[in-house]
Amino acid sequence: MTARPLSVIVFPGGFNLPLWAGMEHGFFRSRGLDLQLRFTTNSVEQLTALIEGSSDIGLTGFDNIVAYQEGQGEAAIERAPDLFAFMGGDDAFLRLVVQPDIRSYADLRGRTLSVDALTTGFAFVLRRMLARNGIGENEVRFERAGGVLQRFEALQAGTHAGTLLITPFELMAHRRGLHVLQPASAVLPKYQGISGATRRSWAKKNADTLIGFIRGYLDALAWLFEPGNRQAASRLLTEKVPSIDPALAVEACKVLLAADGGFEPQARLDRDGMLAVLSLRSEYGRPQKMLSEPDTYCDSSYYEQAARR
């Protein structure tokens, strides 16, 4: 059987471990799929590709899906978006990483913090973290710096005082003398981070393909969470992320595969986590809208069919 090409757009980073495991061990190919990963540098590029159809599926922040559906996205899109989340993934593993001279939130006053985009992604998480720690928005500067890899590189170069990083980038930053000021989970215990997203129109025409992708992803997660596969998972991470050495890969896998706070083992969407996203967007999104119904932005029917298989 000839495998069908499937274009999946993602940010670079170790959080793609389930995709790599699924490709390495044939979980997607057994479902008739040939995954073609496309790495993006920022959320504008990623969401534009999804909405305009140059990519079939994306792993992106749930907030990005909501933002573009509500007309609050960073980029102007010519066609009307019909995005939805079909599965969950994680809480985004977000940590506020800062320069060595910053020891408290008070030290951030007057400094520049970087974000992917000002109106989508995890920028609102950062604003909530600052507010909860007594820092007003007018006391810091926000600057667009692209995806997590670009923000990590800018932080390492000393361009910005701090940014939200995702595992394993906070581990890499620590090794270079930077440090974690606070994990986002300390402020937002529930948060729907990375989610599987696609277009409703595409899903309707390609239901079997989408179900096959979800099934392959679930098989990959099951393999990753097998205790006997932890060493192989670490090796895979080392192979796929050139900047990670074996010791760092082991530490990253401890975070990514933790029983509490790691990948959602069944890749289910977290309703409380989605409500947290909507609460942030209701507060910070512009034009301002009060958003409270997660089901508007997701459809679990494809997931449920995959889970039954």
C-alpha positions as YAML, in Angstrom:
chain: A
units: angstrom
residues:
- id: 1
  name: MET
  ca: [0.00, 0.00, 0.00]
- id: 2
  name: THR
  ca: [1.32, 3.42, -0.96]
- id: 3
  name: ALA
  ca: [1.47, 5.77, 2.01]
- id: 4
  name: ARG
  ca: [-0.37, 9.05, 1.63]
- id: 5
  name: PRO
  ca: [1.72, 12.22, 2.15]
- id: 6
  name: LEU
  ca: [0.48, 14.29, 5.08]
- id: 7
  name: SER
  ca: [1.89, 17.78, 5.67]
- id: 8
  name: VAL
  ca: [2.23, 18.61, 9.38]
- id: 9
  name: ILE
  ca: [3.50, 22.06, 10.40]
- id: 10
  name: VAL
  ca: [5.16, 22.36, 13.80]
- id: 11
  name: PHE
  ca: [7.63, 24.46, 15.74]
- id: 12
  name: PRO
  ca: [11.10, 22.93, 16.17]
- id: 13
  name: GLY
  ca: [11.81, 21.39, 19.55]
- id: 14
  name: GLY
  ca: [11.75, 18.29, 21.70]
- id: 15
  name: PHE
  ca: [7.99, 18.54, 22.19]
- id: 16
  name: ASN
  ca: [7.74, 16.86, 18.76]
- id: 17
  name: LEU
  ca: [8.92, 13.61, 20.36]
- id: 18
  name: PRO
  ca: [5.60, 11.77, 19.77]
- id: 19
  name: LEU
  ca: [5.77, 12.65, 16.06]
- id: 20
  name: TRP
  ca: [9.36, 11.46, 15.79]
- id: 21
  name: ALA
  ca: [8.59, 8.27, 17.68]
- id: 22
  name: GLY
  ca: [5.60, 7.59, 15.45]
- id: 23
  name: MET
  ca: [7.70, 8.10, 12.34]
- id: 24
  name: GLU
  ca: [10.66, 6.09, 13.66]
- id: 25
  name: HIS
  ca: [8.59, 3.08, 14.66]
- id: 26
  name: GLY
  ca: [6.13, 3.08, 11.77]
- id: 27
  name: PHE
  ca: [3.01, 3.99, 13.74]
- id: 28
  name: PHE
  ca: [1.89, 6.52, 11.12]
- id: 29
  name: ARG
  ca: [2.97, 4.43, 8.13]
- id: 30
  name: SER
  ca: [0.95, 1.49, 9.49]
- id: 31
  name: ARG
  ca: [-2.05, 3.79, 9.10]
- id: 32
  name: GLY
  ca: [-1.12, 4.49, 5.48]
- id: 33
  name: LEU
  ca: [0.45, 7.89, 6.18]
- id: 34
  name: ASP
  ca: [3.77, 9.40, 5.17]
- id: 35
  name: LEU
  ca: [4.29, 12.34, 7.54]
- id: 36
  name: GLN
  ca: [6.13, 15.29, 6.06]
- id: 37
  name: LEU
  ca: [7.12, 17.64, 8.87]
- id: 38
  name: ARG
  ca: [7.38, 21.33, 8.07]
- id: 39
  name: PHE
  ca: [9.08, 23.46, 10.68]
- id: 40
  name: THR
  ca: [7.83, 27.00, 11.19]
- id: 41
  name: THR
  ca: [9.60, 30.03, 12.63]
- id: 42
  name: ASN
  ca: [6.53, 31.77, 14.06]
- id: 43
  name: SER
  ca: [2.80, 31.40, 14.66]
- id: 44
  name: VAL
  ca: [1.85, 33.80, 11.86]
- id: 45
  name: GLU
  ca: [3.51, 31.55, 9.30]
- id: 46
  name: GLN
  ca: [2.04, 28.43, 10.89]
- id: 47
  name: LEU
  ca: [-1.55, 29.63, 11.12]
- id: 48
  name: THR
  ca: [-1.44, 31.15, 7.65]
- id: 49
  name: ALA
  ca: [-0.28, 27.80, 6.25]
- id: 50
  name: LEU
  ca: [-3.08, 25.97, 8.04]
- id: 51
  name: ILE
  ca: [-5.84, 28.38, 7.07]
- id: 52
  name: GLU
  ca: [-4.73, 28.74, 3.45]
- id: 53
  name: GLY
  ca: [-4.20, 25.01, 3.04]
- id: 54
  name: SER
  ca: [-0.48, 24.62, 2.32]
- id: 55
  name: SER
  ca: [-0.29, 22.39, 5.42]
- id: 56
  name: ASP
  ca: [-2.89, 19.81, 6.39]
- id: 57
  name: ILE
  ca: [-2.39, 19.57, 10.15]
- id: 58
  name: GLY
  ca: [-0.59, 21.65, 12.75]
- id: 59
  name: LEU
  ca: [0.43, 21.21, 16.35]
- id: 60
  name: THR
  ca: [-0.12, 24.66, 17.76]
- id: 61
  name: GLY
  ca: [-1.30, 26.50, 20.85]
- id: 62
  name: PHE
  ca: [-5.04, 26.22, 21.45]
- id: 63
  name: ASP
  ca: [-5.04, 30.00, 21.85]
- id: 64
  name: ASN
  ca: [-3.92, 30.38, 18.22]
- id: 65
  name: ILE
  ca: [-6.97, 28.46, 17.04]
- id: 66
  name: VAL
  ca: [-9.32, 30.64, 19.09]
- id: 67
  name: ALA
  ca: [-7.58, 33.86, 18.07]
- id: 68
  name: TYR
  ca: [-7.90, 33.33, 14.34]
- id: 69
  name: GLN
  ca: [-11.45, 32.01, 14.58]
- id: 70
  name: GLU
  ca: [-12.41, 35.15, 16.50]
- id: 71
  name: GLY
  ca: [-10.67, 37.58, 14.12]
- id: 72
  name: GLN
  ca: [-8.01, 38.41, 16.71]
- id: 73
  name: GLY
  ca: [-5.05, 36.82, 14.97]
- id: 74
  name: GLU
  ca: [-1.75, 38.55, 14.32]
- id: 75
  name: ALA
  ca: [-1.90, 38.09, 10.53]
- id: 76
  name: ALA
  ca: [-4.50, 39.34, 8.07]
- id: 77
  name: ILE
  ca: [-5.97, 36.25, 6.35]
- id: 78
  name: GLU
  ca: [-7.85, 36.62, 3.08]
- id: 79
  name: ARG
  ca: [-10.08, 33.58, 3.50]
- id: 80
  name: ALA
  ca: [-12.38, 32.91, 6.43]
- id: 81
  name: PRO
  ca: [-10.72, 30.44, 8.82]
- id: 82
  name: ASP
  ca: [-12.48, 27.21, 9.76]
- id: 83
  name: LEU
  ca: [-9.94, 25.82, 12.21]
- id: 84
  name: PHE
  ca: [-10.70, 23.51, 15.10]
- id: 85
  name: ALA
  ca: [-8.79, 21.45, 17.66]
- id: 86
  name: PHE
  ca: [-9.15, 17.70, 17.24]
- id: 87
  name: MET
  ca: [-6.90, 16.52, 20.08]
- id: 88
  name: GLY
  ca: [-4.82, 17.81, 22.94]
- id: 89
  name: GLY
  ca: [-1.16, 17.41, 23.71]
- id: 90
  name: ASP
  ca: [0.25, 19.19, 26.75]
- id: 91
  name: ASP
  ca: [0.16, 22.32, 28.90]
- id: 92
  name: ALA
  ca: [2.98, 23.77, 26.73]
- id: 93
  name: PHE
  ca: [5.73, 23.22, 29.34]
- id: 94
  name: LEU
  ca: [6.05, 27.00, 29.67]
- id: 95
  name: ARG
  ca: [8.78, 28.51, 31.86]
- id: 96
  name: LEU
  ca: [9.74, 32.16, 32.19]
- id: 97
  name: VAL
  ca: [13.51, 32.13, 31.57]
- id: 98
  name: VAL
  ca: [15.53, 35.26, 32.31]
- id: 99
  name: GLN
  ca: [19.03, 36.69, 32.24]
- id: 100
  name: PRO
  ca: [21.39, 35.84, 35.14]
- id: 101
  name: ASP
  ca: [21.10, 39.29, 36.76]
- id: 102
  name: ILE
  ca: [17.33, 38.98, 37.18]
- id: 103
  name: ARG
  ca: [16.46, 37.36, 40.49]
- id: 104
  name: SER
  ca: [12.85, 38.49, 40.93]
- id: 105
  name: TYR
  ca: [9.94, 39.91, 38.96]
- id: 106
  name: ALA
  ca: [10.82, 43.37, 40.28]
- id: 107
  name: ASP
  ca: [14.08, 43.17, 38.34]
- id: 108
  name: LEU
  ca: [12.10, 43.02, 35.10]
- id: 109
  name: ARG
  ca: [10.85, 46.59, 35.40]
- id: 110
  name: GLY
  ca: [12.09, 48.67, 32.47]
- id: 111
  name: ARG
  ca: [13.34, 45.59, 30.61]
- id: 112
  name: THR
  ca: [12.31, 43.99, 27.31]
- id: 113
  name: LEU
  ca: [10.56, 40.63, 27.14]
- id: 114
  name: SER
  ca: [10.17, 38.71, 23.90]
- id: 115
  name: VAL
  ca: [7.09, 36.93, 22.55]
- id: 116
  name: ASP
  ca: [6.22, 35.07, 19.39]
- id: 117
  name: ALA
  ca: [3.34, 37.40, 18.55]
- id: 118
  name: LEU
  ca: [1.76, 40.17, 20.59]
- id: 119
  name: THR
  ca: [-1.84, 39.05, 20.18]
- id: 120
  name: THR
  ca: [-1.68, 35.24, 20.03]
- id: 121
  name: GLY
  ca: [0.19, 32.24, 21.37]
- id: 122
  name: PHE
  ca: [1.58, 32.46, 24.86]
- id: 123
  name: ALA
  ca: [1.90, 36.25, 25.11]
- id: 124
  name: PHE
  ca: [-1.23, 36.36, 27.27]
- id: 125
  name: VAL
  ca: [0.22, 33.75, 29.64]
- id: 126
  name: LEU
  ca: [3.24, 35.98, 30.12]
- id: 127
  name: ARG
  ca: [1.05, 39.01, 30.77]
- id: 128
  name: ARG
  ca: [-0.94, 37.11, 33.40]
- id: 129
  name: MET
  ca: [2.27, 35.93, 35.09]
- id: 130
  name: LEU
  ca: [3.55, 39.50, 35.24]
- id: 131
  name: ALA
  ca: [0.25, 40.82, 36.61]
- id: 132
  name: ARG
  ca: [0.07, 38.14, 39.32]
- id: 133
  name: ASN
  ca: [3.57, 39.12, 40.40]
- id: 134
  name: GLY
  ca: [2.90, 42.85, 40.61]
- id: 135
  name: ILE
  ca: [4.33, 44.00, 37.27]
- id: 136
  name: GLY
  ca: [2.14, 46.30, 35.18]
- id: 137
  name: GLU
  ca: [2.19, 46.08, 31.40]
- id: 138
  name: ASN
  ca: [3.54, 49.63, 31.18]
- id: 139
  name: GLU
  ca: [6.51, 48.63, 33.31]
- id: 140
  name: VAL
  ca: [8.02, 46.30, 30.68]
- id: 141
  name: ARG
  ca: [8.39, 46.27, 26.90]
- id: 142
  name: PHE
  ca: [7.22, 43.42, 24.68]
- id: 143
  name: GLU
  ca: [8.97, 42.63, 21.42]
- id: 144
  name: ARG
  ca: [8.12, 40.10, 18.71]
- id: 145
  name: ALA
  ca: [10.97, 37.63, 18.28]
- id: 146
  name: GLY
  ca: [9.43, 34.60, 16.53]
- id: 147
  name: GLY
  ca: [9.07, 31.01, 17.66]
- id: 148
  name: VAL
  ca: [10.69, 29.35, 20.64]
- id: 149
  name: LEU
  ca: [13.97, 28.64, 18.83]
- id: 150
  name: GLN
  ca: [14.31, 32.26, 17.74]
- id: 151
  name: ARG
  ca: [13.44, 33.52, 21.24]
- id: 152
  name: PHE
  ca: [15.93, 31.16, 22.82]
- id: 153
  name: GLU
  ca: [18.68, 32.38, 20.51]
- id: 154
  name: ALA
  ca: [17.82, 36.03, 21.19]
- id: 155
  name: LEU
  ca: [17.78, 35.40, 24.94]
- id: 156
  name: GLN
  ca: [21.11, 33.63, 24.76]
- id: 157
  name: ALA
  ca: [22.56, 36.61, 22.84]
- id: 158
  name: GLY
  ca: [21.37, 38.97, 25.58]
- id: 159
  name: THR
  ca: [18.91, 40.77, 23.30]
- id: 160
  name: HIS
  ca: [16.03, 40.40, 25.75]
- id: 161
  name: ALA
  ca: [15.69, 40.15, 29.50]
- id: 162
  name: GLY
  ca: [13.37, 37.17, 29.44]
- id: 163
  name: THR
  ca: [10.90, 35.05, 27.51]
- id: 164
  name: LEU
  ca: [8.69, 32.00, 27.88]
- id: 165
  name: LEU
  ca: [10.54, 28.87, 26.80]
- id: 166
  name: ILE
  ca: [9.32, 25.33, 26.25]
- id: 167
  name: THR
  ca: [11.11, 22.11, 27.19]
- id: 168
  name: PRO
  ca: [13.90, 21.37, 26.38]
- id: 169
  name: PHE
  ca: [14.90, 24.98, 25.73]
- id: 170
  name: GLU
  ca: [14.75, 25.97, 29.42]
- id: 171
  name: LEU
  ca: [17.19, 23.13, 30.18]
- id: 172
  name: MET
  ca: [19.52, 24.34, 27.45]
- id: 173
  name: ALA
  ca: [19.22, 27.90, 28.77]
- id: 174
  name: HIS
  ca: [20.07, 26.81, 32.31]
- id: 175
  name: ARG
  ca: [23.23, 25.16, 31.08]
- id: 176
  name: ARG
  ca: [24.23, 28.50, 29.52]
- id: 177
  name: GLY
  ca: [23.83, 30.43, 32.76]
- id: 178
  name: LEU
  ca: [20.24, 31.63, 32.33]
- id: 179
  name: HIS
  ca: [17.62, 30.58, 34.84]
- id: 180
  name: VAL
  ca: [13.92, 29.86, 35.27]
- id: 181
  name: LEU
  ca: [12.18, 32.62, 37.19]
- id: 182
  name: GLN
  ca: [8.86, 30.78, 37.38]
- id: 183
  name: PRO
  ca: [6.94, 27.98, 35.62]
- id: 184
  name: ALA
  ca: [3.66, 29.11, 34.08]
- id: 185
  name: SER
  ca: [1.90, 26.27, 35.91]
- id: 186
  name: ALA
  ca: [2.47, 28.15, 39.18]
- id: 187
  name: VAL
  ca: [0.04, 30.80, 37.92]
- id: 188
  name: LEU
  ca: [-2.08, 28.68, 35.56]
- id: 189
  name: PRO
  ca: [-2.33, 25.13, 36.96]
- id: 190
  name: LYS
  ca: [-4.61, 24.18, 34.05]
- id: 191
  name: TYR
  ca: [-3.81, 25.41, 30.55]
- id: 192
  name: GLN
  ca: [-4.43, 23.85, 27.16]
- id: 193
  name: GLY
  ca: [-1.13, 24.34, 25.35]
- id: 194
  name: ILE
  ca: [-0.25, 22.42, 22.21]
- id: 195
  name: SER
  ca: [-3.24, 20.97, 20.38]
- id: 196
  name: GLY
  ca: [-3.80, 19.22, 17.08]
- id: 197
  name: ALA
  ca: [-5.46, 21.59, 14.63]
- id: 198
  name: THR
  ca: [-6.81, 21.44, 11.11]
- id: 199
  name: ARG
  ca: [-9.59, 22.87, 8.95]
- id: 200
  name: ARG
  ca: [-13.13, 21.58, 9.31]
- id: 201
  name: SER
  ca: [-13.47, 21.46, 5.52]
- id: 202
  name: TRP
  ca: [-10.30, 19.37, 5.18]
- id: 203
  name: ALA
  ca: [-11.29, 17.04, 8.01]
- id: 204
  name: LYS
  ca: [-14.69, 16.38, 6.48]
- id: 205
  name: LYS
  ca: [-13.10, 15.32, 3.19]
- id: 206
  name: ASN
  ca: [-10.21, 13.43, 4.81]
- id: 207
  name: ALA
  ca: [-11.75, 11.86, 7.88]
- id: 208
  name: ASP
  ca: [-9.90, 8.55, 7.54]
- id: 209
  name: THR
  ca: [-6.59, 10.36, 7.18]
- id: 210
  name: LEU
  ca: [-7.20, 12.47, 10.27]
- id: 211
  name: ILE
  ca: [-8.34, 9.46, 12.29]
- id: 212
  name: GLY
  ca: [-5.26, 7.56, 11.14]
- id: 213
  name: PHE
  ca: [-3.00, 10.41, 12.23]
- id: 214
  name: ILE
  ca: [-4.58, 10.54, 15.68]
- id: 215
  name: ARG
  ca: [-4.32, 6.74, 16.03]
- id: 216
  name: GLY
  ca: [-0.64, 6.84, 15.05]
- id: 217
  name: TYR
  ca: [0.00, 9.64, 17.54]
- id: 218
  name: LEU
  ca: [-1.71, 7.69, 20.33]
- id: 219
  name: ASP
  ca: [0.36, 4.60, 19.48]
- id: 220
  name: ALA
  ca: [3.51, 6.74, 19.66]
- id: 221
  name: LEU
  ca: [2.52, 8.09, 23.08]
- id: 222
  name: ALA
  ca: [1.87, 4.59, 24.35]
- id: 223
  name: TRP
  ca: [5.35, 3.56, 23.19]
- id: 224
  name: LEU
  ca: [6.96, 6.61, 24.81]
- id: 225
  name: PHE
  ca: [5.30, 6.00, 28.17]
- id: 226
  name: GLU
  ca: [6.48, 2.39, 28.33]
- id: 227
  name: PRO
  ca: [9.22, 2.50, 31.03]
- id: 228
  name: GLY
  ca: [11.41, 0.16, 29.02]
- id: 229
  name: ASN
  ca: [11.50, 2.61, 26.11]
- id: 230
  name: ARG
  ca: [12.80, 5.62, 28.05]
- id: 231
  name: GLN
  ca: [16.43, 5.13, 26.96]
- id: 232
  name: ALA
  ca: [15.41, 4.73, 23.33]
- id: 233
  name: ALA
  ca: [13.26, 7.87, 23.60]
- id: 234
  name: SER
  ca: [16.25, 9.81, 24.94]
- id: 235
  name: ARG
  ca: [18.40, 8.59, 22.05]
- id: 236
  name: LEU
  ca: [15.71, 9.64, 19.57]
- id: 237
  name: LEU
  ca: [15.61, 13.11, 21.10]
- id: 238
  name: THR
  ca: [19.39, 13.38, 20.80]
- id: 239
  name: GLU
  ca: [19.22, 12.41, 17.12]
- id: 240
  name: LYS
  ca: [16.44, 14.86, 16.26]
- id: 241
  name: VAL
  ca: [17.61, 17.90, 18.25]
- id: 242
  name: PRO
  ca: [21.28, 18.44, 17.36]
- id: 243
  name: SER
  ca: [21.88, 20.92, 20.19]
- id: 244
  name: ILE
  ca: [20.93, 18.35, 22.86]
- id: 245
  name: ASP
  ca: [23.57, 15.97, 24.17]
- id: 246
  name: PRO
  ca: [22.62, 12.57, 25.70]
- id: 247
  name: ALA
  ca: [22.61, 13.84, 29.31]
- id: 248
  name: LEU
  ca: [20.34, 16.76, 28.45]
- id: 249
  name: ALA
  ca: [18.05, 14.47, 26.46]
- id: 250
  name: VAL
  ca: [17.59, 12.29, 29.55]
- id: 251
  name: GLU
  ca: [16.60, 15.35, 31.59]
- id: 252
  name: ALA
  ca: [14.22, 16.54, 28.87]
- id: 253
  name: CYS
  ca: [12.50, 13.16, 28.74]
- id: 254
  name: LYS
  ca: [11.96, 13.31, 32.50]
- id: 255
  name: VAL
  ca: [9.98, 16.52, 31.94]
- id: 256
  name: LEU
  ca: [8.18, 15.51, 28.75]
- id: 257
  name: LEU
  ca: [7.19, 12.07, 30.05]
- id: 258
  name: ALA
  ca: [6.49, 12.98, 33.66]
- id: 259
  name: ALA
  ca: [3.38, 11.41, 35.15]
- id: 260
  name: ASP
  ca: [2.34, 14.87, 36.37]
- id: 261
  name: GLY
  ca: [2.91, 17.74, 33.95]
- id: 262
  name: GLY
  ca: [4.24, 15.77, 30.98]
- id: 263
  name: PHE
  ca: [2.52, 14.94, 27.70]
- id: 264
  name: GLU
  ca: [-1.15, 14.15, 28.18]
- id: 265
  name: PRO
  ca: [-0.82, 10.33, 27.84]
- id: 266
  name: GLN
  ca: [-4.06, 10.00, 25.87]
- id: 267
  name: ALA
  ca: [-3.74, 13.33, 24.02]
- id: 268
  name: ARG
  ca: [-7.16, 14.41, 25.24]
- id: 269
  name: LEU
  ca: [-8.19, 18.04, 25.28]
- id: 270
  name: ASP
  ca: [-8.50, 19.44, 28.81]
- id: 271
  name: ARG
  ca: [-11.74, 21.38, 29.24]
- id: 272
  name: ASP
  ca: [-10.45, 23.29, 32.26]
- id: 273
  name: GLY
  ca: [-7.29, 24.09, 30.31]
- id: 274
  name: MET
  ca: [-9.34, 25.37, 27.38]
- id: 275
  name: LEU
  ca: [-11.42, 27.51, 29.73]
- id: 276
  name: ALA
  ca: [-8.19, 29.04, 31.05]
- id: 277
  name: VAL
  ca: [-7.21, 29.98, 27.50]
- id: 278
  name: LEU
  ca: [-10.62, 31.56, 26.88]
- id: 279
  name: SER
  ca: [-10.39, 33.49, 30.15]
- id: 280
  name: LEU
  ca: [-7.04, 34.98, 29.13]
- id: 281
  name: ARG
  ca: [-8.28, 35.82, 25.65]
- id: 282
  name: SER
  ca: [-11.42, 37.43, 27.07]
- id: 283
  name: GLU
  ca: [-9.21, 39.68, 29.17]
- id: 284
  name: TYR
  ca: [-6.43, 40.52, 26.73]
- id: 285
  name: GLY
  ca: [-7.76, 39.80, 23.22]
- id: 286
  name: ARG
  ca: [-8.64, 42.70, 20.93]
- id: 287
  name: PRO
  ca: [-11.24, 43.48, 19.80]
- id: 288
  name: GLN
  ca: [-12.40, 42.38, 23.22]
- id: 289
  name: LYS
  ca: [-14.89, 39.51, 23.35]
- id: 290
  name: MET
  ca: [-16.17, 37.44, 26.24]
- id: 291
  name: LEU
  ca: [-15.42, 33.83, 25.35]
- id: 292
  name: SER
  ca: [-16.61, 30.93, 27.49]
- id: 293
  name: GLU
  ca: [-17.52, 27.91, 25.35]
- id: 294
  name: PRO
  ca: [-14.61, 25.59, 24.40]
- id: 295
  name: ASP
  ca: [-16.80, 23.41, 22.19]
- id: 296
  name: THR
  ca: [-16.93, 26.26, 19.67]
- id: 297
  name: TYR
  ca: [-13.28, 25.60, 18.84]
- id: 298
  name: CYS
  ca: [-12.98, 21.82, 19.01]
- id: 299
  name: ASP
  ca: [-14.53, 18.62, 17.70]
- id: 300
  name: SER
  ca: [-13.61, 15.38, 19.48]
- id: 301
  name: SER
  ca: [-15.53, 13.06, 17.16]
- id: 302
  name: TYR
  ca: [-12.44, 12.20, 15.10]
- id: 303
  name: TYR
  ca: [-10.47, 11.52, 18.28]
- id: 304
  name: GLU
  ca: [-13.17, 9.23, 19.66]
- id: 305
  name: GLN
  ca: [-13.18, 7.22, 16.45]
- id: 306
  name: ALA
  ca: [-9.40, 6.91, 16.57]
- id: 307
  name: ALA
  ca: [-9.47, 5.87, 20.23]
- id: 308
  name: ARG
  ca: [-11.97, 3.08, 19.45]
- id: 309
  name: ARG
  ca: [-9.57, 1.69, 16.85]
...
